[in-house]
Amino acid sequence: MDAVRTGGVEKVPERLVAVTNKADQTAAKRTLHRNTAARRESRMARRLNALQAKKQTLAT
């Protein structure tokens, strides 16, 4: 989530998709448990949604 820290909010949704795909692939290979991958994806999505809500609030 470096893009969040540096302010590159526009690129975050694209990166979230890439990270989600990578986590799913890792879980499919059983390197990472599927629930762990899902939990991490969920946490990242929640951070993104909170960031977008904050950005929208500041814009109005």
Buried (B, 14 or more C-beta within 10 A) or exposed (E): BEBBEEEEBEEBEEBBEEBBEEBBEBBEEEEBEEEEBBEBBEEBEEBBEEBEEEEEEEEE
